[in-house]
Amino acid sequence: MSFFDKTVSGLQTALSMRQLKQNVTTANIANAETPGYQAKKIDFENALERALDLDGLRGMSTSSEDHMTVGGHTAKVKPEIYNNPEGAVSNDGNTVDLEKEMASLSENAIMYKAALQLINKKLAALKYAASDGR
């Protein structure tokens, strides 16, 4: 039995990757006026899927609830960061689309807060259970 289940582990990984996405997006925004700057993009969804092993093909399982859970290696999966192929090149060679980057930043912040709230609720439930409901 694992104290922190797959849900908490997955949410921790999502938070970590969302922080990385925030860093990439803010770097793009900061370089919006830099001539020749190539906007970066993060392979967020594929990396998160690999980290969570949604298809279950790479994970190990237990045959009894009394066995220790094997895993927790989600933090080792790192998303690929690459030049954004969708960016339009401006006259100075810059590929940052400021409106798209700002929208991405806002969406990422909302998703980060949602994951954080879910972790807080999970921990509150554990605290409640540990205090025998008092």
PyMOL commands that set and color helices and strands:
alter all, ss='L'
color gray80, all
select helices_A, chain A and resi 6-30+44-52+74-76+98-130
alter helices_A, ss='H'
color red, helices_A
select strands_A, chain A and resi 40-42+81-83
alter strands_A, ss='S'
color yellow, strands_A
deselect
rebuild
show_as cartoon
